[in-house]
Structures are given as structure tokens and as C-alpha cells.
Amino acid sequence: MTQSIRLRLVFFIGGLMLLVWGGITANSIYSARKEVQELFDAQLAQSARVLHALIQHEMAEATIEGKNENAIVLDVSAPGHFYESKISFVVRDNNGKAWFMSQQAPDFSIAAGTTGFIDITGADDKWRVFVMRDKVVNFTVEVAQNYHIRNELVMEITRHVFWPFIIALPLLMLMIWIGAGRSLRPLEAIADEVRHRNPQNLEQIDVARVPAEVLPLFVSLNTLLSRLKKALSNERGFTSDAAHELRTPLAGIKAQAQVALRASNEKEKDAAIRHIIIGIDNTAHLVRQMLMLARLDPDIPNRKFVQQNLTRILTEVAADVASLAVEKHVDLEVRQAAGDIKIRGQAEALSVLVRNLIDNAVRYTPAGGWVKASISRAPEGVILKIMDSGPGIAEEDKGRVFDRFYRGLGTGQTGSGLGLSIVQRVVDLHNAKIDFQTGRGNGKGVTVKVVFPLK
């Protein structure tokens, strides 16, 4: 399922805002409730003290004269306020008899000696009561307030905090949606440009308008395009070169086949057939080399390497090439290192590298010469060294020894010209370094040194 960045952005920011605003609202409600409680408690206490001051003299006279009158109830018949019924007071003498009281005052049962703030639950509502006792005249003032007033004020504050958010949230989410769409327009433009590109167009994408958040993605994509362009160029060059190189041996095989057909005797026919077999062998060797190079050519960054015993690989390859050395009367010497030397790599590729280097050295060394191969450890890494006593490399050929299908003139050797190209590719795949040195005091011989990293 395709995921929309715009939707994810809207839901993430919207959810985050809802969470933050919810926390702010909860904290506001808590703070408002606390402040309302303190404010109304202060008003209750203030009202009780004012009422006490107003009626203290009357209560003293009533106590001295022993008056026993019915409670005086405030007249609320005149228009007043809706909340008057939610606020009440009662003044009682020392016997608990009500002397002054507001209309519809609830009949509370308050324990003797109680003072200060208390909560009392009546028949229907909960009340907040402040009790004040006069120890001189010995009377009690009770001022009560219904919790409904406080709760309604808290709810009103909550509505004023919450409703703007309810209205603003959809507008904010809409603006985030529009803003995200405008921010993603450069990506849509780039996608449209890539969509309409010619398949052969592997030029890099212009990242000048790309948002910084997705810039690494486009940088990586440009890197991939560069690698694809290089790989495609290499493939085209390889195909062209291969077609050119295969044309010559195939033409030679065809010519020898025609000679065999026109041969007037068995001797001529046998000679032509032998040349055909040699041509086929050379062509088969060329094809094998080309396939090996094609397998090594793609840039595979995640190639999995394991520990390889380079000493064992060198020994096995030298044993295989020994027959060629004996046939050419070349002394092939392998210097064994103390213990196995291992590097991280690919066994087949390393075998091809060692084989091509030793095979080249043996082929280009004249009869009676020598080839020496060794492996050693050094601070800079593991060193594979191949030395020979051959004719060396001409100065004009040094810069082209790794070119595909290139063969130096005057060597007298046949080949595909791919051996050292494959060596260079294997070296690159293993992050190694290769160095050619020619001339050993008398201008002869070649020393090839390959340095593999220790890790």
C-alpha cells in the first residue's frame, strides 16, 4: 500500500497538536478549578466576616435580653439574580436556633465545635460551607455556596479554552495539507521529468530545487545513474571490442576450413584441421576470458566476501601452471610463507587474478628464464609478488597494459589481451592496489606487486 507523506505529516502534526492541546486544556482545567475554589472560598470567608460584623451587636442584645424570636428570613421577592438560590447563610445562637437566614437556606446538620471550610452533601446538591463561631457572644455564622456555581464557572473556562482548538484544528490541518502539497511540488516536477526521459538518458537529476530533507535520496540516485551510465558505456565498449576481436579468429577458422575443403591430399587437410582446432581453442579461451570479465564488470557494492587462504590459492594455481612452465623450460618457484595468510575476498576471482599473473609471466619469459611468486605480510597489508626474467614492458606500453584487448607488439605471444584487464578488475573489487615495475638493473624482467588490505 502506497503511503502518502502528506497524510502522514497531517496526521502526525494533527495528533501531536491534539495531544499538546489536550495537555494544555487539562492543565488549564486543573488550574482553573483550583483558582475558582480559592476565589470562592475567600468570598465565603469574607461574606461570613462581614455578616458577623453587621449582626454582632444585635446578637449580643438578643442574648442579654433573652429574646426568643422566630428567625428573620431575608425577603427575596424583589428581582435579583439567578444564583441567589445557590448562596445562603444562617446565623444561629448558642442553642443552634436560627436567628437570621436567607430564603431557601438548606438545613444543614453541622457538628458542634466545627469551624472553617467543610463540604456537605444535601438531598440533591453538594455545598461548600464556611463556619465561623463568635466565642464572645457565642453565636455561629454559616455561609454556604452550591458547588454548581463553581462547576459551571470551571466548565465555562474549559469551553473558552477548548472551543478555539476545535475550530482551529481543522483549519490548521487543511493548511498543513496545502503547505505539504506545495513543498512536494518540486518532487512531482522531478518525477514528471524523469518519467518523460528517454531510456538512454542517464544524465544526473538537477537537485537545485530538491528539499533538503530528501536531498540525500536524490544524491544517491544521481550516484546510481552515474554508475549505470558507466556500466552501460562499459557494456557497449565491451560488446564492440568483443565483436571486433572475435571477427579475426572466426575469419581464420573459416579460412582454414576452406583450405581443408580444397585440400588435394590428406597432409594438407590434416594441417588445415589442426589450425582449425588451434583457432577454436584460442577462440574458446577468448570467450572464457570475456565471460569472466563480464561477471566481474558489474559494480556490486554488497558483494559478500569471506576469509580466503591466499597461500593455498597460490599453491594450487602454481601447480596448474607448472606444466606450461616445464613445456617452456621456465623455472617456476613459489616461496611459501610461514603459516597460512588469509584475506577477505572471493575465491574464484582471486584464483583468476593469480593464474593470469603467473600465466603471463611464464608465457612472456623466454626458455631458460625463471618466474618467482611469493606472499608476505607487511604493515600496509598482504603482498602478492610475481617476478620474472622476461623482456619487460616497453615504455610506450606501460600506460596501456590494463586496457581490454590490448597486446604489446613484438612479444611473439598470442592471447586475448584481457588477462590484465581481469586482474585490474579483481584488484578493484578487493580494494587492493597493483604496481608494475620493469627493469632489474639490466632493463629486463617485470615485478608485479598486489597489496591487499588487512581488513
MOKA-V322245 format. One record per pair of residues at least 12 apart in sequence whose C-alpha atoms are under 10 Angstrom apart, sorted by the first residue. I is the first residue (numbers start at 1). J is the second residue. D is the distance in whole Angstrom. If there is no record, write none. Layout:
# MOKA-V322245
<<I	J	D> <I	J	D>>
This chain:
# MOKA-V322245
<<5	177	10> <5	180	8> <5	181	9> <5	184	9> <6	176	8> <6	177	6> <6	178	9> <6	179	9> <6	180	6> <6	181	7> <6	183	10> <6	184	9> <7	173	10> <7	176	10> <7	177	8> <7	180	9> <8	177	10> <9	173	9> <9	176	8> <9	177	8> <9	180	8> <10	172	9> <10	173	6> <10	174	8> <10	175	9> <10	176	6> <10	177	6> <10	178	10> <10	180	8> <11	173	8> <11	176	10> <11	177	10> <13	172	9> <13	173	8> <13	176	8> <14	169	7> <14	170	9> <14	172	8> <14	173	6> <14	176	9> <15	169	10> <17	165	9> <17	169	8> <17	172	10> <17	173	10> <18	165	9> <18	166	10> <18	169	8> <21	161	9> <21	162	8> <21	165	8> <21	169	10> <22	162	9> <22	165	9> <24	161	9> <24	162	10> <25	157	10> <25	158	7> <25	159	10> <25	161	7> <25	162	7> <25	165	10> <26	158	9> <26	161	10> <26	162	10> <28	154	10> <28	157	8> <28	158	7> <28	161	8> <28	162	10> <29	154	7> <29	155	8> <29	157	8> <29	158	6> <29	159	10> <29	161	9> <30	154	9> <30	158	10> <31	154	10> <32	150	10> <32	153	9> <32	154	6> <32	155	9> <32	157	7> <32	158	8> <33	150	8> <33	151	8> <33	153	9> <33	154	6> <33	155	9> <33	157	9> <33	158	10> <34	154	9> <35	154	9> <36	149	10> <36	150	7> <36	151	9> <36	153	8> <36	154	7> <37	128	10> <37	147	10> <37	150	7> <37	151	10> <37	154	10> <39	150	10> <40	128	9> <40	145	8> <40	149	9> <40	150	8> <41	117	8> <41	128	8> <41	129	9> <41	130	8> <41	144	10> <41	145	9> <42	130	10> <43	130	10> <43	143	10> <43	145	10> <44	87	9> <44	89	10> <44	117	9> <44	128	9> <44	129	8> <44	130	6> <44	131	9> <44	142	9> <44	143	6> <44	144	7> <44	145	8> <45	116	8> <45	117	9> <45	129	9> <45	130	6> <45	131	8> <45	132	8> <45	142	10> <45	143	8> <45	144	10> <46	130	10> <46	143	10> <47	89	9> <47	130	9> <47	141	10> <47	142	10> <47	143	7> <47	144	10> <48	89	8> <48	90	10> <48	91	10> <48	130	7> <48	131	8> <48	132	7> <48	133	10> <48	140	10> <48	141	6> <48	142	7> <48	143	6> <48	144	9> <49	132	8> <49	141	8> <49	143	10> <51	89	9> <51	90	10> <51	91	9> <51	141	8> <51	142	10> <51	143	9> <52	91	9> <52	132	8> <52	133	9> <52	134	8> <52	139	9> <52	140	9> <52	141	7> <52	142	10> <55	91	9> <55	100	9> <55	141	10> <56	134	8> <56	136	10> <56	137	8> <56	138	10> <56	139	9> <57	137	9> <59	91	9> <59	92	9> <59	93	8> <59	99	9> <59	100	10> <59	137	7> <59	138	9> <59	139	8> <60	93	10> <60	136	9> <60	137	6> <60	138	9> <60	139	9> <61	137	9> <62	93	9> <62	99	10> <62	137	10> <63	93	8> <63	94	9> <63	137	8> <63	138	9> <63	139	9> <64	137	9> <68	97	9> <68	99	9> <69	97	10> <69	98	10> <69	99	8> <70	97	9> <70	98	8> <70	99	7> <70	100	9> <71	90	9> <71	91	9> <71	92	9> <71	97	8> <71	98	5> <71	99	4> <71	100	5> <71	101	7> <71	102	10> <72	90	10> <72	91	10> <72	98	8> <72	99	6> <72	100	5> <72	101	6> <72	102	8> <72	103	10> <73	90	9> <73	98	10> <73	99	8> <73	100	6> <73	101	5> <73	102	5> <73	103	6> <73	104	9> <73	105	9> <74	89	10> <74	100	8> <74	101	7> <74	102	5> <74	103	6> <74	104	10> <75	102	8> <75	103	7> <76	102	8> <76	103	7> <76	104	10> <77	103	10> <83	145	10> <83	146	9> <83	148	10> <83	149	8> <84	102	9> <84	103	9> <84	104	10> <84	145	10> <85	102	9> <85	103	8> <85	104	7> <85	105	8> <85	145	9> <85	146	9> <86	104	9> <86	105	9> <86	106	10> <86	125	10> <86	127	9> <86	144	8> <86	145	6> <86	146	5> <86	147	8> <86	148	8> <86	149	7> <87	102	8> <87	103	10> <87	104	9> <87	105	8> <87	106	10> <87	127	9> <87	128	10> <87	129	10> <87	143	8> <87	144	6> <87	145	5> <87	146	6> <87	147	10> <87	149	9> <88	101	7> <88	102	5> <88	103	7> <88	104	8> <88	105	5> <88	106	8> <88	129	9> <88	142	8> <88	143	6> <88	144	5> <88	145	7> <88	146	9> <89	101	5> <89	102	6> <89	103	9> <89	104	10> <89	105	7> <89	106	9> <89	129	9> <89	130	9> <89	131	10> <89	141	7> <89	142	5> <89	143	4> <89	144	6> <89	145	9> <90	102	7> <90	103	10> <90	105	7> <90	106	9> <90	107	9> <90	108	10> <90	131	10> <90	140	8> <90	141	6> <90	142	5> <90	143	7> <90	144	9> <91	131	10> <91	132	10> <91	133	10> <91	139	7> <91	140	6> <91	141	5> <91	142	6> <91	143	9> <92	133	9> <92	138	9> <92	139	6> <92	140	5> <92	141	7> <92	142	8> <93	133	10> <93	134	10> <93	137	9> <93	138	7> <93	139	4> <93	140	6> <93	141	9> <94	112	10> <94	133	10> <94	134	10> <94	135	10> <94	137	9> <94	138	6> <94	139	5> <94	140	7> <95	138	9> <95	139	9> <95	140	10> <96	110	10> <96	112	9> <96	139	8> <96	140	8> <97	139	10> <97	140	10> <98	139	10> <98	140	9> <98	141	10> <99	139	10> <99	140	10> <100	141	9> <101	141	10> <101	142	9> <101	143	10> <102	143	10> <105	143	10> <105	144	8> <106	122	8> <106	123	9> <106	127	9> <106	144	9> <107	122	8> <107	123	10> <108	120	8> <108	121	9> <108	122	8> <108	127	10> <108	129	10> <108	142	9> <108	144	10> <109	122	10> <110	129	10> <110	131	9> <110	142	10> <113	131	9> <113	132	10> <113	133	8> <113	140	10> <114	130	10> <114	131	7> <114	132	8> <114	133	9> <114	140	10> <115	129	10> <115	130	7> <115	131	5> <115	132	6> <115	133	7> <115	140	9> <115	141	10> <115	142	9> <116	129	8> <116	130	5> <116	131	5> <116	132	6> <116	133	9> <116	142	10> <117	129	6> <117	130	5> <117	131	6> <117	132	9> <117	142	10> <117	143	10> <117	144	10> <118	130	6> <118	131	8> <118	144	10> <119	144	9> <119	145	10> <119	146	10> <119	147	9> <120	144	9> <120	146	10> <121	146	10> <121	147	10> <122	146	10> <125	146	7> <125	147	7> <125	148	8> <126	145	9> <126	146	6> <126	147	6> <126	148	8> <127	143	10> <127	144	6> <127	145	6> <127	146	4> <127	147	5> <127	148	8> <127	149	10> <128	143	8> <128	144	6> <128	145	5> <128	146	6> <128	147	6> <128	150	10> <129	142	7> <129	143	6> <129	144	4> <129	145	6> <129	146	9> <130	142	6> <130	143	5> <130	144	6> <130	145	9> <131	143	7> <131	144	9> <183	210	9> <183	211	8> <184	210	9> <184	211	8> <185	209	10> <185	210	9> <185	211	10> <186	207	10> <186	208	10> <186	209	6> <186	210	6> <186	211	8> <187	207	10> <187	209	8> <187	210	7> <187	211	8> <187	214	9> <187	218	10> <189	209	10> <189	210	10> <190	205	8> <190	206	8> <190	207	9> <190	209	9> <190	210	8> <191	205	10> <193	205	9> <200	229	9> <200	232	9> <201	225	9> <201	229	9> <202	222	9> <202	224	10> <202	225	6> <202	226	7> <202	227	9> <202	228	7> <202	229	6> <202	230	10> <202	232	10> <203	222	8> <203	225	7> <203	226	7> <203	229	8> <204	218	9> <204	219	9> <204	221	8> <204	222	5> <204	223	8> <204	224	9> <204	225	6> <204	226	7> <204	229	10> <205	218	7> <205	219	9> <205	221	8> <205	222	6> <205	225	9> <206	218	9> <206	219	10> <206	222	9> <207	219	8> <207	222	9> <227	298	9> <227	299	8> <228	298	9> <228	299	9> <230	298	10> <230	299	10> <231	297	8> <231	298	7> <231	299	8> <232	298	10> <234	294	10> <234	297	8> <234	298	9> <235	294	8> <235	297	9> <235	298	9> <237	404	10> <238	290	9> <238	293	9> <238	294	8> <238	297	10> <238	404	8> <238	405	10> <239	290	10> <241	404	8> <241	405	7> <242	286	9> <242	287	9> <242	290	8> <242	404	9> <242	405	8> <242	416	10> <244	405	10> <245	283	9> <245	286	9> <245	405	8> <245	416	8> <245	417	10> <246	283	7> <246	286	8> <246	287	8> <246	416	10> <247	283	10> <248	279	10> <248	283	9> <249	276	10> <249	278	10> <249	279	6> <249	280	8> <249	281	10> <249	282	8> <249	283	6> <249	286	10> <250	276	10> <250	279	8> <250	280	8> <250	283	8> <251	279	10> <252	275	9> <252	276	8> <252	279	7> <252	280	10> <253	272	9> <253	273	9> <253	275	8> <253	276	5> <253	277	8> <253	278	9> <253	279	6> <253	280	7> <253	283	9> <254	276	8> <254	279	10> <255	272	9> <255	275	10> <255	276	9> <256	269	9> <256	271	9> <256	272	5> <256	273	7> <256	274	9> <256	275	7> <256	276	6> <256	277	10> <256	279	9> <257	269	9> <257	272	7> <257	273	7> <257	275	9> <257	276	7> <258	272	9> <259	271	9> <259	272	6> <259	273	9> <260	272	5> <260	273	7> <260	274	10> <260	275	10> <260	276	9> <261	273	10> <282	414	9> <282	415	7> <282	416	8> <283	415	9> <283	416	9> <285	415	8> <285	416	8> <286	405	10> <286	415	8> <286	416	5> <286	417	9> <286	418	8> <286	419	10> <287	416	9> <288	416	10> <289	352	10> <289	416	8> <289	417	9> <289	418	6> <289	419	7> <289	421	10> <289	422	8> <290	404	10> <290	405	10> <290	416	9> <290	418	7> <290	419	10> <290	422	9> <292	348	10> <292	349	9> <292	352	9> <292	418	10> <292	419	10> <292	422	8> <293	404	10> <293	418	8> <293	419	9> <293	421	8> <293	422	6> <293	423	9> <293	425	8> <293	426	9> <294	422	9> <295	349	10> <295	422	10> <296	349	8> <296	422	8> <296	425	7> <296	426	7> <296	428	10> <296	429	8> <297	422	9> <297	425	7> <297	426	9> <297	429	9> <298	425	10> <299	429	8> <300	429	9> <301	429	9> <303	345	9> <303	346	9> <303	429	9> <303	430	10> <304	344	9> <304	345	8> <304	346	8> <305	343	9> <305	344	6> <305	345	5> <305	346	6> <305	347	9> <305	430	9> <306	342	10> <306	343	8> <306	344	5> <306	345	6> <306	346	7> <306	347	9> <307	341	10> <307	342	6> <307	343	5> <307	344	4> <307	345	6> <307	346	8> <307	347	9> <308	340	10> <308	341	8> <308	342	5> <308	343	5> <308	344	6> <308	345	6> <308	346	7> <308	347	6> <308	350	9> <309	340	6> <309	341	6> <309	342	4> <309	343	7> <309	344	9> <309	345	9> <309	347	9> <309	350	10> <310	340	7> <310	341	6> <310	342	6> <310	343	7> <310	344	9> <310	345	9> <310	347	9> <310	350	8> <310	351	9> <310	354	9> <310	375	8> <310	382	9> <310	384	9> <311	334	10> <311	335	10> <311	336	7> <311	337	7> <311	338	10> <311	339	8> <311	340	6> <311	341	6> <311	342	7> <311	343	10> <311	374	9> <311	375	7> <311	376	9> <311	384	10> <312	336	10> <312	340	8> <312	341	9> <312	342	9> <312	351	10> <313	347	8> <313	348	9> <313	350	8> <313	351	6> <313	352	10> <313	354	8> <313	355	9> <314	334	8> <314	335	10> <314	336	9> <314	350	9> <314	351	8> <314	353	10> <314	354	7> <314	355	8> <314	358	9> <314	373	8> <314	374	8> <314	375	8> <314	384	9> <315	334	7> <315	335	9> <315	336	8> <315	354	10> <315	373	10> <315	374	10> <316	351	9> <316	354	10> <316	355	9> <317	351	7> <317	352	9> <317	353	10> <317	354	7> <317	355	6> <317	356	10> <317	358	8> <317	359	9> <318	332	8> <318	333	9> <318	334	7> <318	354	9> <318	355	8> <318	358	7> <318	359	9> <318	373	9> <319	332	10> <319	334	10> <320	355	9> <320	359	10> <321	355	8> <321	356	10> <321	358	8> <321	359	7> <321	362	8> <322	358	10> <322	359	9> <322	362	9> <324	359	8> <324	362	7> <324	363	8> <325	358	10> <325	359	9> <325	361	10> <325	362	6> <325	363	8> <325	365	9> <325	367	9> <325	369	10> <325	370	9> <325	371	9> <326	362	10> <326	367	10> <327	367	9> <328	362	8> <328	363	8> <328	365	9> <328	366	8> <328	367	6> <328	368	8> <328	369	9> <329	362	9> <329	365	10> <329	366	8> <329	367	5> <329	368	6> <329	369	8> <329	370	9> <330	361	10> <330	362	7> <330	363	9> <330	365	7> <330	366	7> <330	367	6> <330	368	5> <330	369	5> <330	370	5> <330	371	7> <330	388	10> <330	389	10> <331	362	9> <331	365	10> <331	367	9> <331	368	7> <331	369	6> <331	370	4> <331	371	6> <331	372	8> <331	388	10> <332	358	9> <332	361	10> <332	362	8> <332	369	9> <332	370	6> <332	371	5> <332	372	6> <332	373	8> <332	388	9> <333	370	8> <333	371	6> <333	372	5> <333	373	6> <333	374	9> <333	386	10> <333	387	10> <334	371	9> <334	372	6> <334	373	5> <334	374	6> <334	375	9> <334	386	9> <335	372	7> <335	373	6> <335	374	5> <335	375	7> <335	376	9> <336	373	9> <336	374	7> <336	375	7> <336	376	9> <337	374	7> <337	375	6> <337	376	6> <337	377	9> <338	375	10> <338	376	9> <340	375	10> <341	375	8> <341	376	8> <341	377	8> <341	382	8> <341	383	10> <342	382	8> <342	454	9> <343	381	9> <343	382	8> <343	430	9> <343	452	7> <343	453	8> <343	454	7> <343	455	7> <344	430	8> <344	452	9> <344	453	9> <344	454	8> <344	455	7> <345	426	10> <345	429	9> <345	430	6> <345	431	10> <345	452	10> <346	426	9> <346	429	9> <346	430	8> <348	426	10> <349	422	9> <349	423	9> <349	425	9> <349	426	6> <349	427	9> <349	429	9> <349	430	9> <350	423	9> <350	426	7> <350	427	9> <350	430	9> <351	426	10> <352	419	9> <352	422	8> <352	423	8> <352	426	8> <353	419	8> <353	420	8> <353	421	10> <353	422	7> <353	423	5> <353	424	8> <353	425	9> <353	426	7> <353	427	8> <353	450	10> <354	373	9> <354	384	9> <354	385	10> <354	386	9> <354	423	8> <354	450	10> <355	419	9> <355	423	9> <356	418	9> <356	419	6> <356	420	7> <356	421	10> <356	422	8> <356	423	7> <357	373	10> <357	385	10> <357	386	7> <357	387	10> <357	419	8> <357	420	8> <357	423	8> <357	448	8> <358	371	8> <358	372	9> <358	373	8> <358	385	10> <358	386	7> <358	387	9> <358	388	9> <358	448	10> <359	371	10> <359	419	9> <360	388	10> <360	413	10> <360	415	10> <360	419	8> <360	420	9> <361	373	10> <361	386	8> <361	387	7> <361	388	6> <361	389	8> <361	390	7> <361	392	10> <361	445	9> <361	446	8> <361	447	9> <361	448	9> <362	387	10> <362	388	8> <362	389	9> <362	390	8> <363	390	9> <363	411	10> <363	412	10> <363	413	7> <363	414	9> <363	415	10> <364	388	9> <364	389	9> <364	390	6> <364	391	7> <364	392	9> <364	411	7> <364	412	8> <364	413	7> <364	445	10> <364	446	10> <365	388	7> <365	389	6> <365	390	4> <365	391	7> <365	392	9> <365	445	8> <365	446	10> <366	388	10> <366	389	8> <366	390	6> <366	391	8> <367	390	9> <368	389	9> <369	388	8> <369	389	6> <369	390	7> <369	445	10> <370	387	8> <370	388	6> <370	389	6> <370	390	8> <370	445	10> <371	386	7> <371	387	6> <371	388	4> <371	389	7> <371	390	9> <371	445	10> <371	446	10> <371	447	10> <372	385	8> <372	386	6> <372	387	5> <372	388	6> <372	389	9> <372	447	9> <373	385	6> <373	386	5> <373	387	6> <373	388	9> <373	447	10> <373	448	10> <374	386	7> <374	387	9> <374	449	10> <375	449	10> <375	450	10> <375	451	10> <376	451	10> <377	451	9> <377	452	10> <377	454	9> <378	451	9> <378	454	9> <379	453	10> <379	454	9> <380	451	8> <380	452	8> <380	453	7> <380	454	8> <381	432	9> <381	450	10> <381	451	6> <381	452	5> <381	453	5> <381	454	5> <381	455	9> <382	432	9> <382	450	8> <382	451	6> <382	452	5> <382	453	7> <382	454	6> <382	455	10> <383	432	10> <383	433	10> <383	434	10> <383	449	7> <383	450	6> <383	451	5> <383	452	6> <383	453	9> <384	434	9> <384	448	8> <384	449	6> <384	450	5> <384	451	6> <384	452	8> <385	434	10> <385	435	10> <385	447	7> <385	448	6> <385	449	5> <385	450	6> <385	451	9> <386	436	10> <386	446	8> <386	447	6> <386	448	5> <386	449	7> <386	450	9> <387	437	9> <387	438	10> <387	445	7> <387	446	6> <387	447	4> <387	448	6> <387	449	9> <388	438	10> <388	440	10> <388	444	9> <388	445	5> <388	446	6> <388	447	7> <388	448	9> <389	438	10> <389	439	9> <389	440	9> <389	444	6> <389	445	4> <389	446	7> <389	447	9> <390	438	10> <390	439	10> <390	443	10> <390	444	6> <390	445	5> <390	446	7> <391	411	9> <391	438	9> <391	439	9> <391	443	8> <391	444	5> <391	445	5> <391	446	8> <392	411	10> <392	437	9> <392	438	5> <392	439	6> <392	440	9> <392	443	7> <392	444	5> <392	445	4> <392	446	5> <392	447	9> <393	408	8> <393	411	10> <393	436	9> <393	437	9> <393	438	6> <393	439	8> <393	443	9> <393	444	8> <393	445	8> <393	446	7> <394	408	8> <394	409	9> <394	410	10> <394	438	9> <394	443	10> <394	444	10> <395	438	9> <396	408	9> <397	409	9> <398	436	8> <398	437	9> <398	438	9> <400	420	10> <400	421	10> <401	417	9> <401	418	10> <401	419	9> <401	420	7> <401	421	8> <401	424	10> <401	436	9> <402	417	9> <402	418	8> <402	419	8> <402	420	5> <402	421	5> <402	422	8> <402	423	8> <402	424	7> <402	425	9> <403	417	8> <403	418	8> <403	419	10> <403	420	8> <403	421	6> <403	422	10> <403	424	9> <404	416	9> <404	417	6> <404	418	5> <404	419	8> <404	420	8> <404	421	6> <404	422	9> <405	417	4> <405	418	5> <405	419	9> <405	420	9> <405	421	8> <406	418	7> <406	419	10> <406	420	9> <406	421	9> <423	450	10> <424	450	10> <427	450	8> <427	451	9> <427	452	8> <430	451	10> <430	452	7> <430	453	8> <431	451	9> <431	452	7> <431	453	7> <432	450	7> <432	451	6> <432	452	5> <432	453	6> <432	454	10> <433	449	8> <433	450	6> <433	451	5> <433	452	7> <433	453	9> <434	448	7> <434	449	6> <434	450	4> <434	451	6> <434	452	9> <435	447	8> <435	448	6> <435	449	5> <435	450	6> <435	451	9> <436	448	5> <436	449	7> <436	450	9> <437	449	8>>
